Amino acid sequence: MGASILLVDDEEGIRTVLGISLADAGYHVTTAASGEEALARFAERRPDIVLTDIKMPGLSGLDLLERIKAADPDVEVIMLTGHGDMDLAIQSLKRDATDFLTKPVNDDMLEVALRRAGERMSMRSRLRGYTENLEQMVRDQSARLVEAERQLAALQVMDGIASGIRSLCSALDDGGLFNELPCFVAVHNADLEIVSTNQLYKERLGHRIGSRSWEAYAGRGPGDRLCPVMRVLETGEGFRSNEVLLDKNGQEIPVIVHTAPIYGNDGDVELVLELSVDVSEVRRLREDLRLTRERFRQLFDESPCYVAVMDRDFGVVEANRRYREDFGDPTGRRCHDAFAHRLAPCSGCPAGRTFDDGRPHQAETVVTARDGRQVNVLVWTAPLRDADGRITEVMEMSTDITELRRLQDRLSQLGLLLGSTAHGIKGLLTALDGGVYRLGSGIARGDAARVQDSHQDIRHLVDRLRKMVLDLLYYAKNRELNWEVVVTRAFAEDTAALVEAKAAERGVRFLRDFGGTGAGESAETGANAGEATDAAQAGSSGNGGAADLGTFEADAGALSSALVNLLENAVEACAADTRKQDHAVTFRVRGAPGEVTFTIIDDGTGMDRETREKLFTLFFSSKGTAGTGIGLFVASRVVQQHGGHIAVASEPGEGSTFTVSLPRRLPDAVRRGEAERESALDDGNNIS
């Protein structure tokens, strides 16, 4: 279109929305927030059309209209008004406004008003050209010939118009083309009377010929200037509006009304053609669509699983309420980032497979909620297609199966333990058979030394068998701790001694840091563990050498196994790092008034976030087939049972730090449980 428009409104939102719509339609838009600013913009740019609000602070829309018309009468001015400002709108029309629109502005009405303004400008331009040409013709031709030709032309036009009006009314009365139209068609005269209707109009609205034009509408009456027919008679222009018609039974029919003027011989509007389209079905379908969307939203949000919709870049475009509650709002993030804390898509991603082949897929994985919980999920994916059948998005539904997996893991763990302990028990039973044989032969020979020796062997084997059975019970159910008061330094030295040989074998320096023994002392330097301990004890007397680590309550065997597991993993991480030759593992122990802390530091391969979060999950291993995925799970359970916790800090290529914090005094619940267990064992021994 290319016409320039000055948009004036004191509401920024209306200026922004209408400005975008007008620019999209091809107009060159200039905006102003007040009447005063509008006058300045008008003087600078001289727009073709001015679109202004009637009510504004300061210079009102009516005043602005008068000043613009005074400056340039050819400028088309369209007024914006609220539903309660009709008197002001009518005053604007009297002051030569082109049209007025009610807020909120209907896009179709705006388009019609702008098109009408454009037609008026075009007509004015043509009229100016015709006038200039006509003056030239008057100068060139005689006045008599011109007058004769003009009269003849006028006669022909009037005859054509009259013939057209007669044909239109005849077509409506006789049927034909208008009866084939799926809309209500009526012709009104200048006295606001219905003079002709098509067959559909008669069937649905009744025989209204001779009735007043406004009687067909609900809520319209005599003198109503918003009546579509009256608006055409007053302005001489066609309109489009949303109205409600009354059928012959008094029921309301929502319609879109199109009206157009038919001019008579004198140039005045003689008839008004009215076409009304029934939009009842459209409204019903819109309401059904709204209800369907609402039901879908409720189903989506109330689903007991995690539901997300993602695009081809794995960006989450929609997520249900449970997903947002447990993982935060994922909008704008990648699925693998929001759900699995990964920088790249997951290996074997079911959503990616669905995008590739258009089929549903499933997978099982462990994800981390925003509160740190590990959640086992079963993931199903399904494609979402557009109208052309192309896959545009994938819906991913993830069911929380954490409790089910815990039960399965427990059963799997129990099966593994039963298998391993069965071989151990078999070996112990064989050894017991040998011990019993030796005891019997010693008794038969009267060999007291042999009897004593075999008795000691049998007692030792029975103790081992009892420990194995108790370990089996520990994993089969929640086993209470066999706790005692443990000397921290001696416990740490015994634990370190169990790992030093393996570290030396793997070429990794093992450093002890027990709070004063000389952090950085290596088992490879030639000083053995006993020498280091003696030096530490010697330094603890007098001038503040080694710090006194004191004692704490623990099941020494279970806790030592847990720490050895962490230490051996640290050694393996260093051995697996080929980026540098020299590696070290530091075993640090510190004491506080209510807590003992064991810290294991390595400079090995390190871990990414996903590995850190799944580290203590049963059967998860970063070693591939070389690991069972059981050790760290058991270590975590042992530490938790002592009332402690394990903190992990690690980055790929930067090594790892495991900090095991334990209370010096076990929780009361653990102490009571242990006392009850010992009492039960004593009773059982007495009975046997």
VENVENSUL-V908763 format. One record per pair of residues at least 4 apart in sequence whose ideal C-beta (glycine too) atoms are under 6 Angstrom apart, sorted by the first residue. I is the first residue (numbers start at 1). GAP is how many residues later the second one is. D is the distance in Angstrom with one decimal. If there is no record, write none. Layout:
# VENVENSUL-V908763
i->{I	I}
gap->{GAP	GAP}
d->{D	D}
This chain:
# VENVENSUL-V908763
i->{1	1	3	3	4	4	4	5	5	5	5	5	5	6	6	6	6	7	7	7	7	7	7	8	8	8	9	9	9	10	10	14	15	15	18	19	19	22	22	23	30	30	32	32	32	33	34	35	35	35	35	36	38	49	49	50	50	51	52	52	53	53	54	54	54	54	54	56	59	59	61	65	65	65	65	68	69	69	76	76	76	77	77	78	78	78	79	79	79	80	80	81	81	81	81	82	83	85	89	92	92	93	98	99	101	101	101	105	108	112	116	119	123	130	137	141	141	158	165	169	169	170	171	171	172	172	172	173	175	178	178	179	179	183	183	183	184	184	184	185	185	186	186	186	186	187	187	187	187	188	188	188	188	189	189	189	190	192	192	194	194	194	197	197	201	202	204	205	206	211	213	214	214	214	214	216	217	218	218	218	220	220	225	228	228	228	228	229	231	232	232	232	233	236	236	238	238	239	240	241	242	243	243	244	244	245	245	246	247	247	253	254	254	255	255	255	256	256	257	258	259	259	260	261	262	262	262	264	264	279	296	298	300	301	301	303	303	305	305	305	306	306	306	307	307	308	308	308	308	309	309	309	309	310	310	310	310	311	311	311	314	314	314	315	316	316	316	319	319	319	323	324	326	327	327	328	330	333	333	335	336	336	336	336	339	340	340	341	341	341	342	345	345	350	350	350	350	351	351	351	353	354	354	354	354	355	358	358	360	361	362	363	364	366	366	366	366	367	367	368	369	369	375	375	376	376	376	377	378	378	379	380	381	381	382	383	383	384	384	385	385	386	386	401	405	409	414	417	417	417	421	421	421	424	428	428	431	432	435	435	435	438	439	442	442	442	442	443	473	474	480	480	480	481	481	481	482	483	483	483	483	483	485	485	486	486	486	486	487	488	488	488	489	489	492	492	493	493	495	495	496	496	497	498	499	499	499	500	500	502	503	503	503	506	506	508	508	508	508	509	509	509	510	510	511	511	511	511	512	512	512	513	513	513	514	515	515	516	516	516	516	517	517	517	521	527	527	536	539	539	540	540	549	550	552	552	553	553	554	554	555	556	558	562	562	563	565	565	566	566	567	570	570	570	571	573	573	573	574	574	574	576	577	577	583	585	586	588	589	590	591	594	595	595	596	597	598	599	600	601	602	602	603	604	606	606	606	606	606	606	606	607	607	607	608	611	612	612	614	615	616	616	616	618	619	620	621	621	623	639	639	639	642	643	643	644	644	645	646	647	648	649	650	666	666}
gap->{25	26	24	45	24	43	44	17	22	24	42	44	46	24	35	41	44	8	11	12	22	24	44	24	30	44	5	6	44	23	46	4	4	16	4	10	12	5	7	6	11	15	5	6	9	4	24	21	23	24	29	23	26	27	68	18	27	27	9	12	8	27	7	25	27	31	34	4	4	5	18	12	27	30	32	7	4	27	22	41	44	20	21	20	21	35	13	18	21	21	23	4	8	19	21	21	19	4	11	5	8	4	19	14	4	8	12	5	132	128	121	4	4	4	4	4	5	107	106	18	27	4	5	7	6	24	26	23	4	7	20	19	20	92	93	94	16	17	92	13	90	8	11	15	88	8	9	84	86	6	25	41	84	4	6	82	80	20	21	14	15	17	4	5	4	5	43	42	42	4	16	6	7	10	13	29	26	26	28	34	4	7	5	11	13	29	31	43	8	27	29	40	36	25	33	21	22	20	18	16	14	12	14	8	10	8	10	4	4	6	25	25	26	21	22	23	21	23	19	17	13	15	13	8	8	9	11	4	6	4	4	4	20	19	20	4	17	92	93	94	16	17	92	13	90	8	11	15	88	8	9	84	86	4	6	25	84	4	6	82	20	21	31	19	14	17	19	4	5	11	4	5	43	11	43	42	8	4	5	4	4	6	9	10	28	6	27	27	268	269	268	4	7	11	13	29	31	30	43	45	8	7	27	29	40	39	25	33	22	20	18	16	14	8	10	248	251	8	10	245	4	6	25	27	25	26	29	21	21	23	19	17	13	15	13	8	11	9	11	4	6	4	6	4	4	209	62	4	55	58	4	47	51	44	33	37	30	29	19	22	23	16	15	5	8	9	12	8	6	5	193	194	197	74	189	193	73	70	71	72	183	191	66	68	5	66	68	70	64	61	62	108	25	60	22	97	36	40	65	68	16	91	32	66	4	65	68	10	23	69	5	7	68	65	69	63	66	75	77	13	15	75	13	75	9	11	73	75	5	9	75	6	73	75	75	32	75	23	29	30	31	15	19	29	11	4	5	10	6	7	5	6	42	41	44	112	112	113	5	88	4	4	80	73	76	35	66	70	34	92	33	15	30	32	14	29	31	32	9	28	30	29	27	28	20	17	15	11	9	7	5	70	66	68	66	64	62	60	58	56	53	54	52	51	44	45	46	47	48	49	50	4	5	43	44	11	36	38	6	17	16	17	20	15	10	9	6	8	4	5	7	21	20	20	24	17	18	16	14	12	10	8	6	4	5}
d->{4.3	6.0	5.7	4.4	4.4	4.3	5.1	5.7	4.8	5.3	5.8	4.8	5.8	5.1	5.7	4.2	4.8	6.0	5.9	5.8	5.8	4.8	5.0	4.7	4.3	3.9	4.7	5.2	4.5	5.7	4.8	5.8	5.6	4.8	6.0	5.0	5.7	4.5	4.8	5.2	5.4	5.9	4.1	4.0	5.0	5.8	5.5	5.7	5.7	2.7	4.4	5.4	5.8	4.8	5.2	5.8	4.7	5.0	4.8	5.7	5.4	4.7	3.8	5.3	4.7	5.7	4.9	5.9	5.1	5.7	5.9	5.3	5.9	5.5	5.8	5.6	5.5	5.6	4.4	3.9	5.9	5.0	5.8	5.4	5.0	5.3	4.4	5.1	4.1	5.6	6.0	4.1	4.6	5.5	5.9	5.4	5.7	6.0	4.1	3.9	5.9	5.3	5.0	4.4	5.3	5.6	5.9	5.3	6.0	5.7	5.8	6.0	5.9	5.9	5.6	5.3	5.4	3.6	6.0	6.0	4.7	5.7	5.3	5.5	5.3	4.0	5.5	5.7	4.3	4.9	4.3	5.3	4.4	5.3	6.0	4.7	6.0	4.4	4.2	4.1	5.5	5.5	4.7	5.8	4.7	5.2	4.3	5.4	5.9	5.7	4.7	4.7	4.4	5.2	5.1	5.8	5.9	5.7	4.3	5.0	5.5	5.2	3.8	5.7	5.3	5.7	5.3	5.6	3.5	4.9	4.1	4.1	5.9	5.9	4.8	5.6	5.6	4.2	5.3	5.5	4.8	4.9	5.9	5.8	5.7	5.0	4.6	4.9	5.4	4.9	5.1	4.8	5.5	5.6	5.6	5.5	4.1	5.2	5.3	5.4	5.9	5.6	4.8	5.0	5.6	4.7	5.4	5.9	4.9	5.7	5.7	5.2	5.7	4.2	5.9	5.7	4.8	5.8	4.9	4.7	5.7	5.2	4.8	4.5	5.9	4.0	6.0	5.7	3.3	5.9	6.0	5.8	5.1	5.1	4.2	5.3	5.6	5.3	5.9	4.5	5.9	4.4	4.2	4.2	5.3	5.2	4.6	5.7	5.0	5.4	4.2	5.3	5.2	5.3	5.3	5.0	5.7	5.1	5.8	5.6	4.9	4.7	6.0	6.0	4.0	6.0	5.6	4.1	5.6	5.2	5.8	5.3	4.6	5.8	5.8	5.1	3.6	5.1	4.5	5.4	5.2	4.3	5.1	5.5	5.3	5.8	5.3	6.0	4.9	5.9	5.7	4.8	6.0	3.8	4.6	5.5	4.4	5.0	4.7	5.5	4.6	5.4	4.4	5.3	4.9	6.0	5.1	5.6	5.0	5.2	5.0	4.9	5.3	5.7	5.5	5.4	5.8	5.3	5.9	4.4	4.3	5.7	5.7	5.5	5.1	4.5	4.2	4.1	4.8	5.2	4.8	4.9	5.4	5.1	5.1	4.6	5.8	4.3	5.8	5.3	5.6	5.3	5.0	5.6	5.8	4.3	5.7	5.8	5.9	5.1	5.9	5.7	5.3	5.6	5.6	5.0	5.3	5.2	5.2	4.6	4.3	3.9	4.1	4.5	3.3	3.9	5.8	5.9	5.6	3.3	4.1	4.7	4.6	4.0	5.8	5.7	5.1	5.3	6.0	5.1	5.9	5.7	5.3	5.9	4.9	5.8	5.0	5.2	5.4	3.8	5.8	5.6	6.0	4.9	5.7	4.6	5.9	5.5	5.0	5.2	5.7	5.3	5.2	5.3	5.9	6.0	4.4	4.9	4.3	5.9	4.6	4.0	5.0	5.6	4.4	5.2	4.6	4.9	5.8	4.8	5.7	4.1	4.7	5.6	5.4	5.6	5.6	4.4	6.0	5.7	5.6	3.6	5.7	4.1	4.8	3.8	5.8	5.6	5.3	2.9	5.1	5.6	3.9	5.7	5.8	4.6	5.6	4.4	2.6	4.5	5.2	4.3	4.2	5.4	4.8	4.3	5.7	4.5	4.8	5.9	5.9	5.8	4.9	3.8	4.2	6.0	4.4	4.7	5.1	5.2	5.8	4.6	5.2	3.9	5.7	5.3	3.1	5.2	3.6	5.3	4.0	5.4	4.6	4.8	5.7	4.8	4.3	4.1	5.7	4.7	5.6	5.7	5.9	6.0	5.1	5.2	4.4	5.0	4.6	5.0	5.2	5.7	4.1	5.5	4.9	5.2	4.8	5.3	4.8	5.4	5.7	4.0	5.1	4.3	5.3	5.3	5.4	5.9	4.7	5.9	5.3	5.7	4.0	4.5	3.8	4.9	3.2	4.0	3.4	4.7	5.4	5.7	5.4	5.0	4.4	5.3	3.9	5.9	5.4	4.4	5.8	4.6	3.8	4.5	5.4}
